[in-house]
Amino acid sequence: MKPVLPHAQLDWDDQGLPRSRVFDDVYFSDKSGLEETRYVFLEQNHLQERFAALPVGGRLVIGETGFGTGLNFLCAWQLFEQHAVAGARMHFVSVEKYPLSQPDLQRALALWPELKPLADQLLAQYVAIHQGFQRLVLDNGRVTLTLLIGDALEQLPQLDAQIDAWFLDGFAPAKNPDMWTAELFAELARLAAPGSTISTFTSTGWVRRLLNAAGFKMKRTPGIGHKWEILRGVFLGWPETAAAPAATKPWFSRPQPLTGERRALVIGAGLAGCASAASLAARGWQVSLLERHDALAQEASGNPQGVLSLKLSAHGTALSQLIVSGFGYTRRVLEHLQRGVDWDDCGVLQLAFNAKEAERQAQLAAAFSPELVHILDQPQAQAQAGIALDHGGLFYPEGGWVHPPALCHWQASSTNIQWLPHREVLELRKVDDQWQAWDGDALLASAPVVILAGAAEIKRFAQSAELPLKRIRGQITRLAQTCESQALATVVCAEGYVAPARLGEHTLGASFDFKSDDLTPTVAEHLGNLALLEEISTDLATRLHAHDLDPQHLEGRAAFRCTSPDYLPIVGPLAEQAAFADAYAVLSKDARQVPDVPCPWLDGFYVNSGHGSRGLITAPLSGELLAAWLDNEPLPLPKSVAEACHPNRFAVRQLVRGKV
């Protein structure tokens, strides 16, 4: 993985305006920043008229090169708020190599008091902005901002979207020529929707010619302020003389968007189910959330505390990219909950308990931003944790613990979600265009879309029975806080974990049992968890009087994690298995073949499962991924990561290996 990119390095002039130290250029005009944005980007893309023309349920997608201070985004949002109907949505996608730090962003946006109500919402969600795709949901879901943090020519090729209007911004061509290349303009063309518009503050001749060559029809138009001329244009289509962009493999292509009523069934009301329901509800869908128990979050999502920790790779794997994006999204969602009761960003310390772990941690610290993770030596780790420790380790300052039921309840609170407890779905039938959920002879609910979010229980349905999900039993132990254990200031992990107390109780865990199907807590696993506590800190074990506890009377909880063979979740649309094997049988003879055969989708049938012990980090963003497929929106993850999580990956592997 490439070394992490730093925040923007700024200097502030006498008027309090920011200037990039790297590019020696201003972020906006010192005289007419707002007027310039509104004229160059909003007016030239006809956004006022386009926002006003959006119907209820309609959406406009804006793409931008160079997020900078967010001024263009906030001006577009303000215009959208003024002219779009209540049920319309704006999706803004922006790439930024050097994101501003939160304090710098706050200082820059303070220059525009009229934007303060929107700027405050942005600043409240501008947390955990790290490398890769970072999604922010604003204005109760009416506005979505997807930031692509990194080099434009690394991030944009991974974007799966159709852009209706492009803001070609960034520092001037003379200052930052890498942002004004034929390769970049080809990406803008690949992503452009039919009839997409584009505008930019420069009128440089070679920029205009390169954009024309990419498929845009550009024209000079009078400028504003000290800019004599600017450029605006429209996308005419991919140039006939250029090689066509690589097509998506049909088994990973988007299903045809459903027309008609926007109703969905979500089966399972844990983290994955509540996240799926919340993302659809924010887009105006009517969701029936079916759960066999009498309350939300009763199985693996029901533990009193879960740890918001990041099990990363230094090599930029799909799983590692998913974790960084998912962590950021979950952290922003948690800002809506009550700190100290529902969650706490107390940080997570992963101890370097042997030489191999220390070496792995050194590689991770070199690959990621110190704001995401950095190494603490033993004295620093001890000071951070508030207890005696034998080792230093990796510290994740934005991590912490979460009470998963609180997150589920917040996500399921939309008025667009109908919560249906005591509904055990045993069978799914497709009748006309409706998926029907049955319990024996009782029809429980029906809708054009169904999302299976019931962990390994989704294998009970004929349509999803072949998915390779497995259950792993885990048990946590609940320990009463003592006067001495109050000193614990951060989550500490080794082979197990222990969290600072929530409502007078620490959570300690968790065991891994691949064989047992019994969810009754066992004394043996309580003893195992206490042994994990000793490995973390003998001092903390003493503070908790662990040696005086009677294992027979310890309280705890057991549940099943659900995981897949490659440890990535299974998220996306499902195909009809027999028809899939027939359509792509040639893969068993030549894995390089890509048959031009549409995927035989099970129309309206989706899965969100297999999150293992990472559900707090991966499930909420997976809800956004499903909603993006269903509403034909920009995906919240790199295309390669979305494909790595796709249910069809297993059927393709089986064919390639000749096992079908």
N, C-alpha and C positions, 0 to 999 in steps of 0.2 A: 504494500500500500504506500502511496506517495506521502511524504511528510505533510503534516497538517498545515492548512493555510491560516495565517493570522487574521486578526481583525484589521479593519482599515486603520491606517496610521494617519491621523489628522493633525493639521495645524489650524489654529483659529485666528482670523485676522482682526483688525481693530474694530470692525463692525460686528464681530462675533459670528462671522460666516466660516463654514468648514472648507478646508482645501486639502486635497489628497497629497500626502508627502511622497507617495510612490510615483504618481503620475504628474505631479506638479500642475494640477488643474483644479478648477472649482467644481463643486457639485451642482450649483445652480447660479443663475445670474445674480449679481449683487444688487441689481436695480429692479428686476422684474421677474423674479423666480416663479411666482404663482401665475402671472399673466403669460409668461413664456410657456409653461407647462400646459395651460389651458388652450393656448392658441396652437402650439406645435402638435400636441398629442391628442387632446380632446376634440378640438374643432376640426382638425384635418382628418380625423377618423370618424367624424360625424356622430360622436358618441351621444350627444344630447338627443338627437332624433332616434338613434338606435335603441337607447334605453327606454325612451317613451313608447316605442313600438313593441317592446317585449310584452307578450301575453302572460297571464298567470301561469306559472310553471315554466316560463321561458328563461333562457340563460344566455349571457354574452360572455365569451372567453377572450381575455386580453392577455397578450404575451409581451414581455419586456426584456430587453438586454440591459442590465445595470440597474438594480434596485436602489442602490445608493442610500439616500435618506428616506426613501419611501414617499417622496413628495408627489410623484406622478400617480402612485397608487392611491394616496389619500384624496387627491383632486378627482380622480376617476370615481372613487367611492362616494365622494360628496355629490358629484353630478348624478350618479346612479340613485342615490338616496332622494335627490330632489325630483327626479323625472320618471323613475320606474314604478310600476304598480307593486302593490304589497307582496304578491306571490312570485315575483321575478327574482332572479339570482344573478350575481356577478362573480365570475371566477377569474382571478388574476394570477398569472404565472410569471415569475421573474427570476432571472439568473443573476447571481452576484458572487464574484470571486473573493472579495474582501468585505464581508458584512461589518457594519458598524457595531461597536459594542452598545449595550443597552444605555449606559450613561451618555455616550456620544449621540445616539439616536434621539434621546430625550432632549439634549441640548439643541440639536439641529432643528427638531420639530417645534421647539418653543418659539422659533422665529415667526411662526405662522399661527397666531392666536385664533383665527377663524376656523382652523382645522382641529382645534384642541379636543372637541368631543370625540372625533374619530381617532386622532392621534393617541388619546388616552386608552382607547380600546386596543389599538395596535401595541402600545407599550406594555399593557397588562399581559398580552399574549406573547410578547417578544422574549421568550425564555427558552433555554436549551436549543439555541440555533447553532447547529453543528453541521459538519460536512454532509453533502448529499441532499436528498429531498426532505424538506421540512414543511409540513402543512399547518396552517393556522386557520381556525374557523372563527369568524367574527360576526357580530350583529345577529346572534342566535341562528347562525347557519345561512343567513341571507347572502353573506359575502365570504368567499373562500380565497385565501392567499396561499399559493404553493411556491415556496422559495427553493431554488436550486442553488445550493451553496457549493461553489467550486468553479473551475474553468468552464466557460461557455461551451467549448468544443468537446469537453468531456461529459457535461451534464445534458445538453440539448439532444444529442443522439439517443439518450436513454429516455427521453420524454415521449409518452404516448398521449397525444392530444390533438385537437383541431382548434387552431387559433383564429378568432374572428377579426382581431385588430392587433397589429404589432406596433409597439413603441420601441423604435430603434434608438436607444439612448446610450449612456456610457460616456466616458471621457472622449475628447475630440480625437479624430483620426490621427492627427499629428502627434498626440500625446500617448495614445494607446492603439497602435495599428493592428494588434492581434485581435481586436474586437470588430474589425472592419474588413473581413476577408471573404473570398468567394466561398470558402468552406462553411463559414458561419451563415452566409446568406442562403446557401443551399439547404441548411437546416431550417431556416425560417420558411423557405418555400415548401419543404417536406411537411412541415407542421401546419401550413396555412390551410384554412378551410376554403372552399370555393367562394370566390368573391371577397376574400380577406383583404382588409386595407392595411396600410403601413404609412408611418410618417417618421421623420427624423429632423433634428435641428441643423444638420449639416447640408450644404448644397454642393459639396466637393464632387467634381466631375467623375472621378474614377469610382466613387461610391455609387453614384447614379448608374454608371455603366455596368458595374458588377451586379447591382440589384436587378437591372433590366435583364441581364444574362441569366439570372436565377429564375426568371419567370414573372417578375413584377413589372408593371408598366409605371415608371416613375416620371414625375414632372416637377419642375421647379415652380415654386409659388412664393409670393412676397413674404418676407420674414417679419420679425417683430423686434423692437429694441435695436440692439447693435447688430442683429443678424439681417443682412439684406435679403437673403433668400433662404428658403428651406426646401425640403423634398417631401412630397407625399405621393402615394401610389396605390395601386390595386393589384391583386394577384390574378394573373391571367391563366395560369396553369403551369404544370411542370414542362420545361422546355423539351421539345421533340428531339433536339440534338443531344440531350444529356441522357446518360444511363438512368433508368428508373431506380428509385430507392428500393432497397431490399424489402421484399414483401414479408409480412408476418406469417409464420408457419400456421397453416389452417387450424391446427389443434390448439393454438394459443390466440387465435383471432377473436375479435369481439363478437359475441352473439348479436343478432339483429335486435335493436332496441324494441321493447314491447310497446305497442300502442294500446290505447284504451285506458281502463281504470288503473290507477297506481295504488294497488293494495298488495300486501305481502303477509305471509305467515312466517314467523320466526319460531323455531322449535328449540327450546332450551333457553333458560333465563339466567345463565351465568354471565361471565365477562364477555364471551364471544357473542352470545345472543343479545344481550343488552346493548352492546356496541353496534351490532348490525341494525337493531331496531332504531337506535338513536340517530344513526347516520341517514337512514331512510326517512325517518320522521322529520329531520331537519330540512329535507328536500320536498316536504309536502306529501309524502306517502302516508297512507293509513296502514298501520301495522298491528297485527294481532300477535301478541307474544304469549306462546303456550308453554306451560311449565307443569311437570307432573307433581311437583311439591306444592306446599301451601304458601311459599314465599320465594322471593328472588334469591339467587346466590346460595343455594343450599348444598351444593356439592363442592368441587375443588375451589370454587370462587367464594366459599363461605368461611375461610380461615379468618381469624381475628386480625392478623397482620400478614401481609405479603411484602416481599422485599423488592424494591425498584432498583435492581442491580443489572449491570450490563456484562454479559459473557461474550466478549468481543474476540475478534481475530485481527492480527496485525496485517493480514493479507487481503483485506477488502473483499471477503467472501460475500455471497448473497445474504447469508444469515447475519453477518456483521453489519452490512448496510441496512438490512431490515431492522436490526436492533437499534442502531443510531437514529433512524427515522422514527421508529415506533416509540422509543424513549422520549424523544422530543415531543411527539404528539401527546403521549400520556401525561407528560409533565404539564403541558399547556391545559389539558382537560382538568387536571387536578387543581388548577388555580381557581376553579369554580367551587371547590369543596372547602370544608372547614379545616384549616391547618391545626394540627395538634390532636384532633379527634378522628377526622377522616383520613388524614395523611400527614406526613411530616418530611420536609426535605432536610433531614439531619445528616445526610451523607451516608455513604456505604464504604466501609474499609474491608478490602479483600487481603487477608494476611499472606505474606510470602513465607509459607510454612516449611519450604525446603528449597534446595538450590535450583531444581528444575522450574518450580513455580516462580522463583525470583527472576530467572532468565526470561520466562514467558512475559512476566510483568514489565521487564525492561523494554522488550520489543513493543508491547502495547503502548507504553508511555511515549515511545519515540514516534509512534504512528498516529497518535491522536492529540487533539488540543489539550493543554493542561487544564482548561476550564471544564473539560469533560472528564479527564482522568490524569492523575499525576502520582508520582511515587513519594511516599513518606518513609523516612528512616524510622528505626525503632523508637527513639525518643519523641519524634514528631507524631508518630502513630499513637503512642501512649497518651500524649497530650490531647490529641484530637478525640480519642475515644473516651478519655476520662477514667480509664482503668489501666491496670498494669498489663502489659503485653510482652511476649517474648520476641516478637518479630515486627518489622515494618511491613509495608505492603502498598497496594494500589488504593488510592482514595478517589471516589467518585463524588465530588462535592454537591452535585445536583440530585443525587440519588436519595434514597430514604425508604420509608415504609408506607404502606397503604392499607387501609381497611377495605378489602375488596367489596363487601356488600354495600358500603356507602357509595362507591363508584357506580355499581350496578343500579342502585336506586336513583342516583342523579341521572344516569343515562336513560332510564325507563320512565322518567317523569314527564315526558312530552304529552301534550293533550292528543297528539296523533297516534299514541300507542295505547292499545287496549290490552290490559294485562289479564290473562286467563289462567289462574292457578288450577290445580287438580285436573289438568288435561294431559293424560298420558297418551301420546300418539303412537299407535302400533303399526299403522299402515298408511301409505300415501298412494292415492289414485289420481290419475289425470282424467278428468271428464270434461270434454269440450276444451275450453281454454282455462280451466280451473284445476288447481291442485287441491285435492280434498284430503283432510286429515281425519283419520278414523281411529276410534278405539272400539274394536269389535264391531258391533252393529250401530254404534253411535257416531254420527258425523259431528266432529268437533268444530270445524271451521273450514273455510275454503277461500282461495285467492289465486290470481294468475301467477304469483311468485311464491316460492317456498325457499327458506334458508334453513339448513340444518346446522344447528349450533350446540348439539347435545353431546359433545366430546365423543368418546368411543361408542356411545349408544346409537349413533347414526348408522352403524353397521346393521342395525335391525331392519332397515328399509332395503327392499330389493334393489332400488336404484343405486344405492351407495354401499352395498354389502362388500364390494371388492376393494374398497379403499383400505390400504394397509395401516390401520390404526391399532395401537396397542395401549393397554392400560398399565400404569405403574402406581402401585399403592404408596402413599406417603403419609406419615403421621407427624403431627406437631405436638409439642408439650407446652402447657401454659403454666408459667411460674409467677407467683405473687411478687410484686415489687417489694423490696425492703428499703429501709432508710439508706443502707449502704449502696444498693444497686441503682439508686437514683442518679449516681454519678455517670452511668453509661450515657454517652452523648451522641453516639452514632451507631448504625447497624454494623456489626462486625461479623465477618464470614471467614471460615476456613473450609473444612469439608461440610460443615453445617453453618447455621447462622443464628444470631441472637439479636433482637431488636430492643431499643429503648422502650420503656413501658408505655402502653396505651391504656388509659383508664385504670391504672394500678396493676397492670399485668404485662409481663414480658412473654413474647412468643419465641420458642426455641425449636429448631428443626433443621432439616426434616429428613425422615428416613426414606429409603428407596427399597421397595420390595416388588420384584417382578413376578412373583408367583401367587401371592395371596389374593383371594377375592373377598376376604372378610374385612369389613370396615370397622369392626370393634377395636378400639384402641387396646394395645397390648402392653404389658409391663416390660417385656423385652425391648420394645422400641422406645419406651420412655427411658429405660436405662441406656440405650444406644444414644438417645438425644443428650442425656446428661454427660455421656462420654464425649460427645461432640463439643459440649460446653467446656469441658476440661481442656480440650485441645485448643479452643479459642482463647481462654483466659482462666487460669486457676484462680486468679484474684477475683474475677467476676463470679466464679463458682462459689468461692468463699463468701462473697458479699450476698449471694442468693441463698446461703445456707444449704447448698445442694447436697452436702454429705449427710445432713440431718433429715432430708425429705424421705418419706416412705413411698417407694415407687408404686405400691399397691393403691395409693390414694391420690396419685397425680392425675390431673385433668388434662385432657388433650382431645385431639380430633384427627380422624383419618379420612382420606379421600383419594380418588384416583386421578392422577395426571393422565393426559392422553397425548401420545406422541406418535410421530411418523418415523420411518426408517432413516430419513436424512435429517431429522430434527428440525425441519422447516414446517411451518403450519401448512394446512391444506385449505386454500382459500380461492374460491372462484366458481365459475359455472361448470356443470357436470355434463358429460356426454353419455349417450346410450352405448353401453359397453360392447354389445355384440356388433352393432352397426359400426362402431369405431374400429374394432378389430378388422372388420371386412373392408372398410374404406381405406385403411392405411396398411393393409397386409404386406405391401411391397417393402415396408421397413424391415421386415424379418430377413429379406434378402440383401437389401442395400440401405443402410441407415442414413445415407446421404440423400436419398430421394425425398422430395417434397411434393407429393401428389397434389394436383390442382383439384381437390375434392373438398367441398364444404364440410365442416365438422358436423356430425349428426348430434347436435345438442339436444338435451332434454330441456325444452323451452321453459324458462322460468325457474329452473332448479339449480340452487346454489348451495355451497358448503362453506362453513367457517369453523374449522376444527383443528386439532393436532397442535395446540399451543404449548404443550408440555408444562414446564415450570416457568415459562416466560410469558404467560397470558397477560399479566399486567402491562407488559411492554408491547406485545404483538397483537393482541386481540382488538384494542380500540382502533388502531390504524387499519386493521383488516376490515373493520366495519366500513371505513371510508373507501377501501379498495372495492368492496362489493357494491357500494352505492355508486361509485364511479362507473363500474361496468353496467349497472342497471340503468343509469341515467346518461350513459355515453359522454362522460366527463373526462377531463384530464386525470390520469392515474396519479395517486399520491406517492408512488414508488417508482424507481427506475424500471423500465420495461423488463430487463433481465431478471430483476428481483421478483416482479410480479409473475413471470413465467416460472421461476424457480419454486414458487409457492402454488402453482396451478395444479388443480386435481388431475389434469390429463398427463402430467409428467410421468405418472406411474404406468399408465396404459402404454405410453410411447416406449418406455424402458422395457416393458414386457415384450412388446413386439420386436424391438431391436435385438433382444436376447433370445428371440425365438421361443418364448414361453407361452405363446397364445395359440 
